Amino acid sequence: MEIEVYPSSTTASQEEFKELLKSEFSKNKNVEEGKVIECTVKKITDNYCYLSADGLKQEPVLDTRELSAHGLLDKIKENSKIEVLLERLEHPKTGEIIVSYEKAVKLAGWKRIVELHKQEEPVNGKILRRCKGGAEVSLIDLGLVAFLPGSMIDEAPMKNFDHLIGQPQKFAIVKLDMQRGNVVVSRKHIINSFKTADKKKLIEGFKEGDVVTGTCKQLTSFGAFFSLDNGLDVLCHTSELSYSRVNHPNEVVSEGQKKQLKIIGVDLEKLQLSTSIRGLLPDPFDNIDKYEEGKIYKCKIIKLTEFGFFATLEENLVCLCHQSTFSHTKKNIAAKKLFSVGQEIDLAITEIQKDQRRISLSYKDTIPNPFEEFSKKYKVGDILNAKIVSKNEYSLFVKVDDIKDLDIFVHSNNLVWTGNSDEELAKYKVGDSLKVRLLEYNQEEQKIRGGVREALGPDPILFFEDKNVNDVISCKVISADKKLGLKVQPIGCELDFIIKKSAISSNPADARVERWTGGETLDVAIAEKDLKKRKIVLSIKLLEQLEKAEALEKYGAESGSGRSLPFSGLADTLKQKEEDNKE
């Protein structure tokens, strides 16, 4: 070791002193920075421990807190031997010798752990605390702290390993980083180190039907893992936790909890044991024959779902009531709107599937069917006193007081015989009372249709009931519009009709709407008639054609007689007919 004393010195005496110091330090070859040296305890005070060692120019000093942290303070006395790491022979500022007991222990631990790693031997340790990505492990005999990755805690992923913290156990050394001073250990390697033959021997000691005790070590979405007393890990699938429906294992068991398990499967090829908790419970389907389809039983709701709810007939005998069985009249009702967990209600059994261990229930089969009640009280054609319960952009929904949960559909087209149906619909509001005539009743399709205008009186369209196409009727002109045509009302009828411009006259010159101003009376012919569709088409042009044909039939043989008729083009037609007759 090269030491410079008074580097600017050039005198012979100074050079001699420098060489003397070098020779003094070189007497003990083990006294080098970075080496562990053995020292003798000279004195111990409350705060410091004074040491001595051959080859050192002064006494090293240790902080007693360092010794106390390693449990050594109460064990050492004066003249005791202790090994420390010589960090610095001379501090650049204070000139003190710097030593460390803790680093000496770690260095010794590193030497030992390197040997263990080469020999593939495990180390003793205990998990101190959680950390990012895993846990910190104290290596008890080596004075080191190692990292335990989360993936190496157990064979299966383990989210909660609090029950392992503080417990002495063995770990395998999987990685060493001498430069960074990092140690990576694995508990999983120790668990997997069971030889196949040993594990098989353990599993061969069990048979189906055996009852064992296991501690829950992990919960997953598909079941719970238990650790048996002999170290074997077994799975209890979610379906084997209870006869009741289980959405997640935490509904039945919690981590760290001990449970009695029944062995239901032994697989020597996969070296697995299958277990069951419900196998130790009485099977509710053993007495299922006492229940009958079609009968009503008191049930308790235990869970609400999007498609219905689950209820129990008795303990652990869980049945499904689908939302389609909630109501006779409404579909897809949310269970939470009608029922609550813990509620006891009457339900009817609709189906028992013993082989599939399924029981279906119905709520609507326990309440009166409003369609049957309605059919007993009313028939098509009856006029009902109703109240509006809801409406939309094209219809009303009304309800009679003595029939609950049954709406009657009234379309806007069935509100008035004449006028604008949309304007009429806007006049109604929820809560209004009105009379409705029952127009249609179909229980199979759950369809009931009514009409407001039908309850007011007979359909004005029946005015045309005894009339036929080509019949002539008298109408009063209501108004004239160049675009729409003539608006007329048959005398004796409440309905208005539009005669299109194309149906006013055969002669385009006479097809002028302006010829009428309103209030005039004129005759028209019925061009189309369909009472079921309430369609009537009136035409002046058709009347002209009919009268023209009649005139031709009546006056066609008399020369020139057609000139006196007030029809455009009739004289020319008669003249042509006379010429044809002469030929």
MIPA-539993 format. One line per field, with one value per residue (C-alpha): residue number from 1; chain; z, y, x. Coordinates in steps of 0.2 Angstrom, whole numbers, plus 2048, in hexadecimal, padded with zeros to 3 digits. Layout:
N
seq: NUM ...
mol: A ...
z: Z ...
y: Y ...
x: X ...
This chain:
583
seq: 1 2 3 4 5 6 7 8 9 10 11 12 13 14 15 16 17 18 19 20 21 22 23 24 25 26 27 28 29 30 31 32 33 34 35 36 37 38 39 40 41 42 43 44 45 46 47 48 49 50 51 52 53 54 55 56 57 58 59 60 61 62 63 64 65 66 67 68 69 70 71 72 73 74 75 76 77 78 79 80 81 82 83 84 85 86 87 88 89 90 91 92 93 94 95 96 97 98 99 100 101 102 103 104 105 106 107 108 109 110 111 112 113 114 115 116 117 118 119 120 121 122 123 124 125 126 127 128 129 130 131 132 133 134 135 136 137 138 139 140 141 142 143 144 145 146 147 148 149 150 151 152 153 154 155 156 157 158 159 160 161 162 163 164 165 166 167 168 169 170 171 172 173 174 175 176 177 178 179 180 181 182 183 184 185 186 187 188 189 190 191 192 193 194 195 196 197 198 199 200 201 202 203 204 205 206 207 208 209 210 211 212 213 214 215 216 217 218 219 220 221 222 223 224 225 226 227 228 229 230 231 232 233 234 235 236 237 238 239 240 241 242 243 244 245 246 247 248 249 250 251 252 253 254 255 256 257 258 259 260 261 262 263 264 265 266 267 268 269 270 271 272 273 274 275 276 277 278 279 280 281 282 283 284 285 286 287 288 289 290 291 292 293 294 295 296 297 298 299 300 301 302 303 304 305 306 307 308 309 310 311 312 313 314 315 316 317 318 319 320 321 322 323 324 325 326 327 328 329 330 331 332 333 334 335 336 337 338 339 340 341 342 343 344 345 346 347 348 349 350 351 352 353 354 355 356 357 358 359 360 361 362 363 364 365 366 367 368 369 370 371 372 373 374 375 376 377 378 379 380 381 382 383 384 385 386 387 388 389 390 391 392 393 394 395 396 397 398 399 400 401 402 403 404 405 406 407 408 409 410 411 412 413 414 415 416 417 418 419 420 421 422 423 424 425 426 427 428 429 430 431 432 433 434 435 436 437 438 439 440 441 442 443 444 445 446 447 448 449 450 451 452 453 454 455 456 457 458 459 460 461 462 463 464 465 466 467 468 469 470 471 472 473 474 475 476 477 478 479 480 481 482 483 484 485 486 487 488 489 490 491 492 493 494 495 496 497 498 499 500 501 502 503 504 505 506 507 508 509 510 511 512 513 514 515 516 517 518 519 520 521 522 523 524 525 526 527 528 529 530 531 532 533 534 535 536 537 538 539 540 541 542 543 544 545 546 547 548 549 550 551 552 553 554 555 556 557 558 559 560 561 562 563 564 565 566 567 568 569 570 571 572 573 574 575 576 577 578 579 580 581 582 583
mol: A A A A A A A A A A A A A A A A A A A A A A A A A A A A A A A A A A A A A A A A A A A A A A A A A A A A A A A A A A A A A A A A A A A A A A A A A A A A A A A A A A A A A A A A A A A A A A A A A A A A A A A A A A A A A A A A A A A A A A A A A A A A A A A A A A A A A A A A A A A A A A A A A A A A A A A A A A A A A A A A A A A A A A A A A A A A A A A A A A A A A A A A A A A A A A A A A A A A A A A A A A A A A A A A A A A A A A A A A A A A A A A A A A A A A A A A A A A A A A A A A A A A A A A A A A A A A A A A A A A A A A A A A A A A A A A A A A A A A A A A A A A A A A A A A A A A A A A A A A A A A A A A A A A A A A A A A A A A A A A A A A A A A A A A A A A A A A A A A A A A A A A A A A A A A A A A A A A A A A A A A A A A A A A A A A A A A A A A A A A A A A A A A A A A A A A A A A A A A A A A A A A A A A A A A A A A A A A A A A A A A A A A A A A A A A A A A A A A A A A A A A A A A A A A A A A A A A A A A A A A A A A A A A A A A A A A A A A A A A A A A A A A A A A A A A A A A A A A A A A A A A A A A A A A A A A A A A A A A A A A A A A A A A A A A A A A A A A A A A A A A A A A A A A A A A A A A A A A A A A A A A A A A A A A A A A A A A A A A A A A A A A
z: 800 7FB 808 805 814 811 7FE 7FC 808 801 810 814 826 81F 812 820 82A 81B 818 82B 82A 81A 823 832 828 81E 82D 82D 81B 820 825 814 810 80B 815 825 834 845 853 866 870 87B 883 882 885 883 871 86B 86B 86A 861 85E 851 84C 83F 842 846 852 859 84E 855 853 856 863 859 84C 858 860 84F 84D 85F 863 870 87F 87A 878 886 888 880 875 863 855 843 839 827 825 81A 81B 824 825 823 817 823 834 832 83B 837 830 834 833 83C 831 821 827 82B 81A 811 81B 816 804 804 80C 800 7F1 7F7 7FA 7E9 7E1 7EB 7E7 7F9 801 80E 81D 81D 821 817 81F 815 804 7F7 7E5 7DB 7E9 7FB 805 80E 81C 81A 82D 82E 821 826 815 80E 7FD 7F1 7EE 7DE 7DF 7D2 7DC 7ED 7E8 7DA 7D6 7D6 7E8 7EA 7FD 806 816 820 81A 821 830 82E 82D 81E 810 800 7F1 7EA 7D8 7D4 7DB 7D6 7DE 7D7 7DD 7EC 7E7 7EC 7E4 7ED 7E9 7F4 7E5 7E1 7F2 7F0 7DF 7E6 7EC 7E2 7D7 7E0 7F1 7EC 7E4 7F4 7FE 7F2 7F2 805 801 7F9 7F4 803 80F 819 81C 823 818 81A 80C 804 7F5 7ED 7DA 7CF 7CC 7DE 7EE 7F1 801 809 813 822 818 80D 7FE 7F5 7EF 7E6 7EA 7DB 7DC 7D8 7E7 7F4 7F7 7F0 7EF 7E0 7E3 7D9 7E1 7EE 7FB 7FE 806 80C 810 80F 81E 824 828 820 820 80E 806 7FA 7EA 7DE 7DE 7CE 7CF 7BD 7C0 7D3 7D8 7E5 7E2 7F1 7F6 804 7FF 7FF 812 812 810 7FE 7FC 7EC 7F6 7FC 7EC 7E9 7F6 7EB 7DC 7CC 7CB 7DE 7E8 7F5 800 7FB 800 7F4 7F6 7E6 7D9 7C7 7B6 7B0 7C0 7D2 7DC 7EA 7F6 7FA 808 80E 800 7F4 7E8 7D9 7CB 7C7 7B6 7B2 7A5 7B3 7BD 7B4 7A8 79F 7A0 799 79F 7B0 7BB 7CA 7D5 7D1 7D8 7E5 7F2 7F9 809 804 806 7F8 7F1 7E1 7D7 7D1 7BE 7BB 7C5 7BC 7C8 7BD 7B9 7CB 7C5 7CB 7C2 7CB 7C6 7CE 7C2 7C5 7D6 7D2 7C7 7B5 7B0 79E 7A5 7B0 7A2 796 7A4 7A6 795 782 772 76F 781 786 795 7A1 7A1 7A7 79D 7A5 798 786 778 767 75F 76C 77D 78A 795 7A4 7AC 7BF 7C3 7B8 7BE 7B4 7A4 797 788 779 770 760 75B 74B 757 760 754 745 73D 73F 743 74D 753 759 762 76A 771 77B 786 795 7A2 7AF 7A4 7A4 794 78D 781 777 777 765 766 773 770 780 777 770 77F 775 77A 76E 771 769 770 760 75F 770 76B 75E 74D 740 734 726 727 71E 70E 715 709 6FB 6EC 6E0 6D2 6DE 6DD 6ED 6F1 6FA 701 6FC 70C 704 6F4 6F3 6E3 6E9 6F3 6E9 6F0 702 702 70F 70A 70F 71E 722 72F 725 719 709 6FD 6EA 6E1 6D3 6C7 6CC 6C9 6B6 6A7 69E 6A5 6A1 6AD 6BB 6C3 6D6 6D5 6CE 6E0 6EF 6FD 702 6F1 6EF 6E1 6DD 6DC 6D9 6E5 6DC 6EA 6F9 707 718 721 71C 71E 70C 702 6F1 6E9 6D8 6CD 6BE 6C0 6C1 6B1 6A9 6B0 6A9 699 697 69C 68F 681 686 686 678 66D 65F 65E 652 659 66A 672 66E 67C 68A 696 694 68C 67C 67D 66C 662 66A 665 653 652 658 64B 63D 643 644 631 62B
y: 800 811 81F 830 83B 84D 84B 85B 856 855 854 843 842 843 836 82B 82D 829 819 815 816 80B 7FE 7FF 7FD 7EE 7E4 7DC 7D7 7D4 7E6 7EC 7F6 7EC 7DD 7D5 7D6 7D0 7DD 7DC 7E6 7F2 7FD 7FE 80F 813 819 811 801 804 7F6 7F2 7E7 7E4 7EF 7FE 80E 812 80B 808 80E 805 80D 803 805 7FA 7EC 7EE 7EC 7DB 7D6 7D5 7E4 7D9 7CB 7D3 7D9 7E0 7D5 7CD 7C9 7D1 7D1 7E1 7E7 7F4 801 80F 80F 822 82D 83B 849 842 835 828 815 811 7FF 7F7 7E7 7E7 7E7 7D9 7CF 7D2 7CE 7BE 7BB 7BE 7B1 7A5 7A8 7A6 795 790 796 78C 77C 780 77F 789 797 79B 7AB 7B3 7C0 7D1 7DC 7DE 7E9 7ED 7DD 7D1 7D1 7D4 7C5 7C5 7B7 7B3 7AB 7B6 7C7 7CC 7D2 7C9 7CD 7C0 7C3 7C1 7B4 7A9 7AA 79A 78E 798 7AB 7B1 7C2 7C2 7BA 7C3 7B2 7AE 7BE 7BB 7A8 7A0 796 790 799 794 7A0 7A4 7B3 7BD 7CE 7D1 7E2 7E9 7DE 7D6 7C5 7BE 7AF 7A3 79A 792 789 781 77C 774 76B 75D 74F 747 736 73F 749 739 730 73D 73D 72A 72C 734 72C 732 736 73B 74A 756 767 775 787 793 79B 7A3 7A7 7A8 7AA 798 791 791 78A 781 77B 76B 766 75C 76B 765 773 76E 777 778 77E 78B 77E 774 782 781 77B 78D 797 79F 7AD 7AF 7A3 7B2 7AF 79F 79F 7AC 7AB 7A4 79B 788 77D 76A 763 753 74B 748 744 73D 73F 736 73B 74E 74C 755 754 75A 760 765 76F 76C 759 75A 763 75B 75B 764 75A 74A 750 759 74D 756 765 765 76F 77B 77D 78D 78E 79C 7A0 7AC 7B7 7B6 7BF 7CB 7CA 7D2 7C3 7C0 7BA 7AB 7A5 796 78A 784 786 783 77F 78D 790 79D 7A8 7B0 7C2 7BB 7B4 7C4 7CB 7C5 7D6 7DE 7D7 7D9 7E0 7E3 7D8 7E7 7F1 7E4 7DA 7DB 7CF 7C6 7C8 7B9 7B7 7A9 7A1 793 785 784 776 76A 763 756 750 762 767 776 77D 78B 797 7A3 7B2 7B6 7A5 7AA 7BA 7BC 7BD 7CE 7C8 7BB 7C7 7D3 7C6 7C1 7D3 7DB 7D6 7DF 7ED 7F2 804 806 813 815 821 825 81E 822 829 82A 833 829 821 820 812 812 807 802 803 7F2 7E9 7EC 7EB 7EA 7F8 7FC 802 811 817 829 824 81E 82F 838 835 845 852 850 841 848 858 84E 843 852 857 848 846 839 837 83D 832 82D 820 813 806 7F5 7F1 7E2 7D5 7C8 7BF 7B4 7C3 7CD 7DA 7E6 7F4 802 811 822 827 817 81A 82B 824 81B 81E 82C 821 816 824 81B 80A 809 812 80A 810 81B 821 833 83E 850 859 86B 874 878 880 881 87F 880 873 867 869 86A 866 860 858 84C 853 849 843 84A 846 851 84B 852 851 852 85F 850 84A 85A 85A 850 860 868 879 876 86D 87E 87F 891 88E 88B 896 88C 889 882 872 866 854 847 835 828 822 816 80E 804 805 7FA 805 814 81A 824 82C 839 840 84D 847 835 83D 846 835 82C 83A 83A 828 829 837 82D 81E 829 836 82D 829 83B 846 856 852 852 864 86A 860 86A 85F 863 859 850 856 850 83F 83E 844 836 829 82F 82D 81B 816 81C 811
x: 800 807 806 80C 811 815 815 81E 82C 83E 849 852 84A 839 83C 843 833 828 831 830 81D 81C 826 81B 80B 812 816 804 800 7EE 7EB 7E4 7D5 7C6 7CC 7C4 7D0 7CF 7CF 7CF 7C2 7CC 7BE 7AB 7A1 78F 792 7A2 7AC 7BF 7C9 7DB 7E4 7F6 7FD 7F1 7F8 7E9 7DA 7CA 7BA 7A9 798 78F 77E 786 78A 779 770 778 775 787 789 783 78F 7A0 7AB 7BC 7CA 7BC 7C1 7B7 7B9 7B6 7B8 7C7 7BF 7CC 7DD 7DC 7CE 7D3 7CC 7CD 7DB 7D0 7D0 7BF 7B8 7A7 7A0 790 79A 7A5 796 78F 79F 7A0 78E 792 7A0 795 786 792 797 785 780 78E 788 776 771 762 764 759 74F 73F 734 736 72A 722 72B 728 727 729 730 740 747 753 760 762 773 77C 777 770 760 75A 74C 73E 735 722 722 72E 724 719 715 705 703 701 6F9 6F9 708 706 705 717 71E 72A 72A 73B 73C 749 74C 756 764 760 76B 779 780 791 793 782 781 770 76A 75A 752 743 737 72E 73E 73E 72C 72F 73F 733 739 72B 72D 72B 71C 714 717 70E 700 6FE 6FB 6EA 6DA 6C9 6BE 6CC 6C9 6D8 6DB 6E2 6E7 6E1 6F1 6E9 6D9 6D6 6C7 6C5 6C8 6D3 6E4 6E7 6F7 6F6 700 70D 710 706 6FC 6EA 6DC 6CA 6C1 6B3 6A6 6AB 6AB 698 688 683 688 699 69F 6B0 6B8 6BA 6A7 6AB 6BD 6CB 6DE 6E6 6D6 6D6 6C9 6C4 6C6 6C0 6CB 6C1 6CF 6E0 6EB 6FB 700 6FE 702 6F3 6E5 6D4 6CA 6B9 6B1 69F 6A3 6A2 691 680 67A 66A 665 664 653 64D 63F 635 633 627 626 617 616 61A 627 62E 640 64E 657 66A 670 66A 671 66F 664 65A 65E 663 658 659 64B 655 667 674 665 667 65B 65A 64B 64E 648 63D 632 630 620 612 613 624 634 647 643 652 651 658 648 63C 646 654 661 65A 648 63D 62F 624 62B 625 630 62E 63C 647 656 65D 66B 671 66D 663 652 649 63D 630 629 61B 613 60F 605 5F5 5F7 5EF 5EB 5E0 5D8 5D5 5CE 5C1 5BB 5BC 5BA 5BD 5B1 5AF 5B2 5BE 5C2 5D4 5E3 5F2 602 60F 610 61D 61E 611 606 5FE 5FF 5EF 5EA 5DA 5D9 5D3 5E1 5F3 603 5F9 5FB 5EF 5F8 5EF 5F7 5F6 5EC 5DE 5DC 5D1 5C6 5CA 5D8 5EB 5EF 600 5F8 5EB 5F8 601 5F1 5F2 5FD 601 5F4 5E5 5D5 5CD 5C1 5C9 5C0 5C9 5CD 5D9 5DD 5EB 5F1 5FE 607 603 5FB 5EC 5E7 5DA 5D4 5CD 5C4 5BB 5B4 5AD 5A1 5A0 5AD 5A7 5AE 59F 596 59C 597 588 591 59B 5A8 5A1 593 590 58F 58D 59B 59E 5AE 5B8 5C7 5D1 5E4 5EE 5FA 5EF 5DF 5CD 5C9 5B7 5AB 59D 58C 587 599 5A5 5B5 5BE 5C6 5D3 5CF 5DF 5E2 5E4 5D2 5C9 5C6 5CB 5CE 5DE 5D7 5C9 5D4 5D6 5D3 5D0 5BF 5B9 5BB 5B3 5A1 59B 592 598 595 5A4 5A5 5AD 5BD 5C4 5BC 5C5 5BC 5C9 5D7 5CB 5CF 5C3 5C8 5BC 5BE 5B5 5BE 5B6 5A5 5A8 5AE 59E 592 59B 599 587 584 58C 581 571 574 580 573 56C 575 57C 574 585 588 57C 585 590 59F 5AF 5B3 5A2 59C 5AB 5A9 597 59B 5A8 59C 58F 59B 5A0 58D 58A 598
